[in-house]
């Protein structure tokens, strides 16, 4: 009679066995020399089976030495990560981080490992949501440096969309992590975009001008004036600045910039080719009766104090989804107002959309003066215009019925014509009322006022 052996209580998985092969020199028959001169060893059969690219490298009969492959753009950190994934279909030893994600994504695309590329993209999305605004700029810059200005892939598109929704503030250009190449790629890819964008075209120029002056720093803190319109430097330094700025000028659309700003601020600098300036004037003359939009794509902004948890806690207004979603605490019994972090200014046509996610009490959506202090419209301190979910339009002292009620899942649009100082409101694309007013100032904020658990978000496209 045959006695069956009792199986081990601790079973070994195939993944565990393959993981051990990563360290078993008996099965090493190929060397992989990385860009940092580190040589890693592996098993030909495993890695060639798992990657067509490696299969072609290893079994290319034209190569004299198929036992050693050199990679001049893949470092050992990324290669270790790739090897573990090829062996085990997962990564437990080597972990993704914001410091290595670009290198590893490059390697995953190089070896055409689609599933791993997807996992890296998902990791990057989570990291961006958990990180600060500068992280997206840093990763986009690293991506363009690692790939090229001509590359287009899922990672770069993710980062372009992400950074496009962040205001490029001229005063922060000197210290943030967006490189000149990263900025050039961003402006090129969004030049004719119909997606969300957060920076006015004039401010793009100002940001680009200041960013280009970093060339003068050579890694040191600049002891120079950094104003966007200050080009009062000696000729050698001007040439250095223009080396960085010239490629960016190709992707700044003067047609979106108010002609007065071109005349008074930009043309005197003599940095745009004369024909570009002339074409911008001609464009504006031909459309003198049209109202243009001073921003590329669809205007988007975040709520003020989106990065200030203490303020949110004290005011019982919680901002999530990277600054775009706003929710009132259910215990907030009185209306609280909050403004967007963008100033509507200058000339032209400005439009933004607010999606109502939860409506438990009245919500007000509109514009207000930049120095207004109020909790809701139609009260002391409010100076502006607002559409309420009850169907009325309110200003400081009056209200008027316009049959424009909105409810949960409705999309409320605010449209401001700064040329005529008219403010329009629309619900689900239907304009109900034209506020005939010339009373609001040259600069206004978007704002909302809500309470008791109501929730909304700035719509992204």
WOBELPE-V401975 format. One record per residue. N is the residue number from 1. PHI is phi in radians with two decimals (999 if undefined). NEAR is the number of other ideal C-beta (glycine too) atoms within 12 Angstrom. Layout:
n=N phi=PHI near=NEAR
n=N phi=PHI near=NEAR
//
This chain:
n=1 phi=999 near=3
n=2 phi=-1.47 near=4
n=3 phi=-1.69 near=5
n=4 phi=-1.37 near=6
n=5 phi=-1.31 near=6
n=6 phi=-1.15 near=6
n=7 phi=-1.13 near=8
n=8 phi=-1.10 near=7
n=9 phi=-1.19 near=6
n=10 phi=-1.81 near=7
n=11 phi=-1.42 near=10
n=12 phi=-1.67 near=13
n=13 phi=-1.57 near=13
n=14 phi=-1.09 near=14
n=15 phi=-1.08 near=19
n=16 phi=-1.13 near=16
n=17 phi=-1.11 near=17
n=18 phi=-1.16 near=29
n=19 phi=-1.09 near=25
n=20 phi=-1.16 near=20
n=21 phi=-1.15 near=26
n=22 phi=-1.05 near=32
n=23 phi=-1.94 near=20
n=24 phi=-1.64 near=17
n=25 phi=-1.15 near=14
n=26 phi=-1.08 near=10
n=27 phi=-1.86 near=20
n=28 phi=-1.44 near=23
n=29 phi=-2.46 near=21
n=30 phi=-2.61 near=29
n=31 phi=-1.94 near=24
n=32 phi=-2.09 near=37
n=33 phi=-1.57 near=23
n=34 phi=-1.65 near=29
n=35 phi=-1.14 near=23
n=36 phi=-1.64 near=20
n=37 phi=1.22 near=13
n=38 phi=-1.41 near=19
n=39 phi=-1.86 near=21
n=40 phi=-1.91 near=35
n=41 phi=-1.94 near=29
n=42 phi=-2.74 near=39
n=43 phi=-1.80 near=30
n=44 phi=-0.98 near=26
n=45 phi=-1.05 near=21
n=46 phi=-1.25 near=31
n=47 phi=-1.26 near=38
n=48 phi=-1.27 near=24
n=49 phi=-1.21 near=17
n=50 phi=-1.57 near=29
n=51 phi=-2.44 near=33
n=52 phi=-1.09 near=18
n=53 phi=-1.11 near=25
n=54 phi=-1.18 near=33
n=55 phi=-1.04 near=22
n=56 phi=-1.15 near=18
n=57 phi=-1.09 near=27
n=58 phi=-1.27 near=29
n=59 phi=-1.86 near=21
n=60 phi=-1.36 near=15
n=61 phi=-1.21 near=9
n=62 phi=-1.36 near=9
n=63 phi=-1.43 near=15
n=64 phi=-1.28 near=8
n=65 phi=-2.13 near=14
n=66 phi=-1.65 near=20
n=67 phi=-1.70 near=21
n=68 phi=-2.49 near=22
n=69 phi=-2.16 near=33
n=70 phi=-1.91 near=22
n=71 phi=-2.17 near=29
n=72 phi=-1.55 near=12
n=73 phi=-2.23 near=21
n=74 phi=-2.15 near=35
n=75 phi=-1.49 near=27
n=76 phi=-1.20 near=25
n=77 phi=-1.08 near=29
n=78 phi=-1.17 near=40
n=79 phi=-1.17 near=39
n=80 phi=-1.06 near=31
n=81 phi=-1.09 near=39
n=82 phi=-1.11 near=43
n=83 phi=-1.07 near=39
n=84 phi=-1.06 near=35
n=85 phi=-1.17 near=37
n=86 phi=-1.12 near=40
n=87 phi=-1.28 near=34
n=88 phi=-2.09 near=26
n=89 phi=1.16 near=19
n=90 phi=-2.76 near=22
n=91 phi=-2.34 near=31
n=92 phi=-2.07 near=17
n=93 phi=-1.32 near=18
n=94 phi=-1.73 near=29
n=95 phi=-2.02 near=20
n=96 phi=-1.24 near=31
n=97 phi=-2.59 near=22
n=98 phi=-1.16 near=27
n=99 phi=-1.49 near=18
n=100 phi=-2.08 near=31
n=101 phi=-1.13 near=39
n=102 phi=-1.20 near=40
n=103 phi=-1.05 near=37
n=104 phi=-1.26 near=42
n=105 phi=-1.13 near=39
n=106 phi=-1.00 near=36
n=107 phi=-1.14 near=41
n=108 phi=-1.14 near=37
n=109 phi=-1.28 near=32
n=110 phi=-1.07 near=30
n=111 phi=-1.58 near=35
n=112 phi=0.98 near=20
n=113 phi=-1.76 near=31
n=114 phi=-1.07 near=19
n=115 phi=-1.09 near=19
n=116 phi=-1.20 near=36
n=117 phi=-1.01 near=27
n=118 phi=-1.08 near=18
n=119 phi=-1.09 near=26
n=120 phi=-1.20 near=39
n=121 phi=-1.06 near=31
n=122 phi=-1.12 near=20
n=123 phi=-1.08 near=30
n=124 phi=-1.13 near=39
n=125 phi=-1.01 near=25
n=126 phi=-1.11 near=19
n=127 phi=-1.14 near=28
n=128 phi=-1.12 near=32
n=129 phi=-1.17 near=21
n=130 phi=-1.59 near=14
n=131 phi=-1.66 near=25
n=132 phi=-1.56 near=20
n=133 phi=-1.13 near=29
n=134 phi=-1.25 near=24
n=135 phi=-1.07 near=31
n=136 phi=-1.06 near=38
n=137 phi=-1.13 near=39
n=138 phi=-1.11 near=30
n=139 phi=-1.20 near=42
n=140 phi=-1.09 near=45
n=141 phi=-1.07 near=31
n=142 phi=-1.13 near=31
n=143 phi=-1.11 near=42
n=144 phi=-1.17 near=35
n=145 phi=-1.16 near=25
n=146 phi=-1.33 near=33
n=147 phi=-1.58 near=30
n=148 phi=-3.07 near=16
n=149 phi=-1.16 near=27
n=150 phi=-1.62 near=13
n=151 phi=-1.43 near=25
n=152 phi=-2.41 near=19
n=153 phi=-2.56 near=29
n=154 phi=-1.11 near=24
n=155 phi=-1.15 near=39
n=156 phi=-1.15 near=37
n=157 phi=-1.12 near=25
n=158 phi=-1.03 near=33
n=159 phi=-1.25 near=43
n=160 phi=-1.09 near=38
n=161 phi=-1.06 near=31
n=162 phi=-1.19 near=39
n=163 phi=-1.22 near=42
n=164 phi=-1.05 near=39
n=165 phi=-1.56 near=39
n=166 phi=-1.87 near=40
n=167 phi=-1.14 near=35
n=168 phi=-1.55 near=43
n=169 phi=-1.51 near=27
n=170 phi=-0.92 near=28
n=171 phi=-1.20 near=17
n=172 phi=-1.82 near=22
n=173 phi=-1.09 near=35
n=174 phi=-1.21 near=26
n=175 phi=-1.99 near=18
n=176 phi=-1.44 near=29
n=177 phi=-1.72 near=29
n=178 phi=-1.34 near=45
n=179 phi=-1.39 near=29
n=180 phi=-1.09 near=34
n=181 phi=-1.16 near=29
n=182 phi=-1.09 near=37
n=183 phi=-1.16 near=41
n=184 phi=-1.05 near=34
n=185 phi=-1.11 near=36
n=186 phi=-1.01 near=44
n=187 phi=-1.19 near=39
n=188 phi=-1.16 near=28
n=189 phi=-1.29 near=32
n=190 phi=-1.88 near=35
n=191 phi=-0.96 near=25
n=192 phi=-1.99 near=15
n=193 phi=-1.15 near=27
n=194 phi=-1.94 near=13
n=195 phi=-1.65 near=25
n=196 phi=-1.19 near=32
n=197 phi=-2.58 near=40
n=198 phi=-2.02 near=41
n=199 phi=-2.19 near=40
n=200 phi=-1.12 near=37
n=201 phi=-1.08 near=37
n=202 phi=-1.10 near=35
n=203 phi=-1.24 near=34
n=204 phi=-1.07 near=41
n=205 phi=-1.07 near=39
n=206 phi=-1.08 near=34
n=207 phi=-1.09 near=38
n=208 phi=-1.12 near=39
n=209 phi=-1.07 near=40
n=210 phi=-1.19 near=39
n=211 phi=-1.05 near=42
n=212 phi=-1.14 near=39
n=213 phi=-1.27 near=36
n=214 phi=-1.12 near=31
n=215 phi=-1.01 near=28
n=216 phi=-1.29 near=30
n=217 phi=-1.30 near=21
n=218 phi=0.90 near=12
n=219 phi=1.46 near=8
n=220 phi=-1.91 near=10
n=221 phi=-1.23 near=12
n=222 phi=-1.25 near=22
n=223 phi=-1.87 near=9
n=224 phi=-2.37 near=24
n=225 phi=-1.14 near=17
n=226 phi=-2.01 near=29
n=227 phi=-1.07 near=20
n=228 phi=-1.07 near=31
n=229 phi=-1.84 near=23
n=230 phi=-1.67 near=21
n=231 phi=-2.09 near=29
n=232 phi=-1.51 near=16
n=233 phi=-2.11 near=21
n=234 phi=-1.18 near=12
n=235 phi=-1.03 near=11
n=236 phi=-1.13 near=12
n=237 phi=-1.28 near=23
n=238 phi=-1.03 near=25
n=239 phi=-1.10 near=18
n=240 phi=-1.11 near=23
n=241 phi=-1.07 near=35
n=242 phi=-1.16 near=27
n=243 phi=-1.03 near=20
n=244 phi=-1.46 near=29
n=245 phi=-1.44 near=36
n=246 phi=-0.94 near=24
n=247 phi=-1.11 near=21
n=248 phi=-1.30 near=38
n=249 phi=-1.06 near=30
n=250 phi=-1.11 near=18
n=251 phi=-2.04 near=28
n=252 phi=-1.90 near=39
n=253 phi=-1.61 near=33
n=254 phi=-1.13 near=35
n=255 phi=-1.11 near=29
n=256 phi=-1.57 near=35
n=257 phi=-1.71 near=37
n=258 phi=-0.97 near=30
n=259 phi=-1.05 near=28
n=260 phi=-1.14 near=17
n=261 phi=-1.23 near=29
n=262 phi=-1.13 near=31
n=263 phi=-1.12 near=17
n=264 phi=-1.53 near=14
n=265 phi=-1.93 near=27
n=266 phi=-1.62 near=32
n=267 phi=-1.00 near=24
n=268 phi=-1.07 near=16
n=269 phi=-1.30 near=26
n=270 phi=1.01 near=15
n=271 phi=-1.90 near=30
n=272 phi=-1.53 near=30
n=273 phi=-1.01 near=16
n=274 phi=-0.95 near=12
n=275 phi=-1.15 near=11
n=276 phi=-1.19 near=25
n=277 phi=-1.10 near=26
n=278 phi=-1.08 near=16
n=279 phi=-1.10 near=18
n=280 phi=-1.16 near=30
n=281 phi=-1.12 near=24
n=282 phi=-1.09 near=16
n=283 phi=-1.01 near=21
n=284 phi=-1.29 near=27
n=285 phi=-1.16 near=14
n=286 phi=-1.20 near=13
n=287 phi=-2.13 near=17
n=288 phi=-1.09 near=13
n=289 phi=-1.69 near=10
n=290 phi=-1.64 near=16
n=291 phi=-1.86 near=24
n=292 phi=-1.63 near=30
n=293 phi=-1.73 near=32
n=294 phi=-1.48 near=39
n=295 phi=-2.44 near=38
n=296 phi=-1.37 near=35
n=297 phi=1.23 near=33
n=298 phi=-1.79 near=27
n=299 phi=-1.04 near=41
n=300 phi=-2.48 near=37
n=301 phi=-2.62 near=42
n=302 phi=-1.89 near=33
n=303 phi=-1.43 near=38
n=304 phi=-0.97 near=27
n=305 phi=1.15 near=23
n=306 phi=-1.11 near=31
n=307 phi=-1.85 near=20
n=308 phi=-2.08 near=19
n=309 phi=-1.17 near=14
n=310 phi=-1.13 near=9
n=311 phi=-1.03 near=18
n=312 phi=-1.09 near=26
n=313 phi=-1.14 near=14
n=314 phi=-1.17 near=14
n=315 phi=-1.71 near=28
n=316 phi=1.01 near=25
n=317 phi=-2.14 near=39
n=318 phi=-1.90 near=32
n=319 phi=-1.96 near=33
n=320 phi=-2.29 near=23
n=321 phi=0.92 near=23
n=322 phi=1.10 near=33
n=323 phi=1.78 near=34
n=324 phi=-1.74 near=32
n=325 phi=-1.78 near=30
n=326 phi=-2.24 near=45
n=327 phi=-2.40 near=33
n=328 phi=-1.49 near=37
n=329 phi=-1.07 near=23
n=330 phi=-1.00 near=17
n=331 phi=-1.50 near=14
n=332 phi=-1.37 near=29
n=333 phi=-1.52 near=16
n=334 phi=-1.95 near=21
n=335 phi=-1.06 near=32
n=336 phi=-2.23 near=35
n=337 phi=-1.85 near=38
n=338 phi=-2.53 near=45
n=339 phi=-1.82 near=35
n=340 phi=-1.32 near=38
n=341 phi=-1.65 near=30
n=342 phi=-2.24 near=37
n=343 phi=-1.71 near=31
n=344 phi=-1.43 near=40
n=345 phi=-2.64 near=26
n=346 phi=1.28 near=31
n=347 phi=-1.92 near=30
n=348 phi=1.75 near=32
n=349 phi=-1.87 near=27
n=350 phi=-2.19 near=38
n=351 phi=-2.45 near=36
n=352 phi=-2.50 near=43
n=353 phi=-2.11 near=32
n=354 phi=-2.12 near=46
n=355 phi=-1.67 near=31
n=356 phi=-1.52 near=36
n=357 phi=-1.65 near=28
n=358 phi=-2.62 near=25
n=359 phi=-2.24 near=31
n=360 phi=-1.86 near=24
n=361 phi=-2.75 near=25
n=362 phi=-1.06 near=31
n=363 phi=-2.11 near=44
n=364 phi=-1.94 near=45
n=365 phi=-2.35 near=49
n=366 phi=-3.13 near=50
n=367 phi=-2.26 near=48
n=368 phi=-2.59 near=41
n=369 phi=-1.10 near=27
n=370 phi=-1.18 near=24
n=371 phi=-1.83 near=16
n=372 phi=-1.23 near=31
n=373 phi=-2.29 near=19
n=374 phi=-2.82 near=30
n=375 phi=-1.76 near=27
n=376 phi=-2.77 near=35
n=377 phi=-1.11 near=37
n=378 phi=1.16 near=29
n=379 phi=-2.37 near=24
n=380 phi=-1.07 near=13
n=381 phi=1.70 near=18
n=382 phi=-1.50 near=32
n=383 phi=-2.35 near=30
n=384 phi=2.91 near=45
n=385 phi=-2.41 near=44
n=386 phi=-2.61 near=48
n=387 phi=-1.68 near=45
n=388 phi=-1.84 near=36
n=389 phi=-1.13 near=35
n=390 phi=-1.44 near=25
n=391 phi=1.68 near=24
n=392 phi=-1.78 near=28
n=393 phi=-1.83 near=38
n=394 phi=-2.04 near=40
n=395 phi=-2.22 near=31
n=396 phi=-1.16 near=24
n=397 phi=-2.17 near=15
n=398 phi=-2.30 near=17
n=399 phi=-2.49 near=26
n=400 phi=-2.50 near=25
n=401 phi=-1.21 near=16
n=402 phi=-2.45 near=26
n=403 phi=0.99 near=17
n=404 phi=-2.13 near=33
n=405 phi=-1.09 near=26
n=406 phi=-2.30 near=35
n=407 phi=-2.39 near=23
n=408 phi=-1.02 near=19
n=409 phi=1.27 near=18
n=410 phi=-1.41 near=30
n=411 phi=-1.90 near=27
n=412 phi=-1.78 near=44
n=413 phi=-1.90 near=35
n=414 phi=-1.99 near=43
n=415 phi=-2.17 near=35
n=416 phi=-2.12 near=42
n=417 phi=-1.76 near=30
n=418 phi=-1.35 near=30
n=419 phi=-1.20 near=21
n=420 phi=-1.80 near=20
n=421 phi=1.04 near=26
n=422 phi=-1.81 near=25
n=423 phi=-2.13 near=38
n=424 phi=-1.99 near=34
n=425 phi=-2.21 near=43
n=426 phi=-2.37 near=26
n=427 phi=-2.13 near=32
n=428 phi=0.94 near=21
n=429 phi=1.50 near=16
n=430 phi=-1.83 near=18
n=431 phi=-1.36 near=23
n=432 phi=-1.77 near=26
n=433 phi=-2.74 near=32
n=434 phi=-1.82 near=21
n=435 phi=-1.37 near=34
n=436 phi=-1.40 near=17
n=437 phi=-2.65 near=26
n=438 phi=-2.10 near=14
n=439 phi=-1.72 near=20
n=440 phi=-1.46 near=32
n=441 phi=-1.34 near=22
n=442 phi=-1.31 near=18
n=443 phi=-2.35 near=24
n=444 phi=-2.41 near=34
n=445 phi=-1.88 near=37
n=446 phi=-1.22 near=44
n=447 phi=-2.65 near=47
n=448 phi=-2.41 near=48
n=449 phi=-2.36 near=42
n=450 phi=-2.69 near=44
n=451 phi=-2.82 near=33
n=452 phi=0.86 near=24
n=453 phi=1.45 near=24
n=454 phi=-1.11 near=38
n=455 phi=-2.51 near=32
n=456 phi=-2.66 near=44
n=457 phi=-2.60 near=35
n=458 phi=-1.28 near=43
n=459 phi=-1.26 near=30
n=460 phi=-1.87 near=27
n=461 phi=-2.21 near=22
//
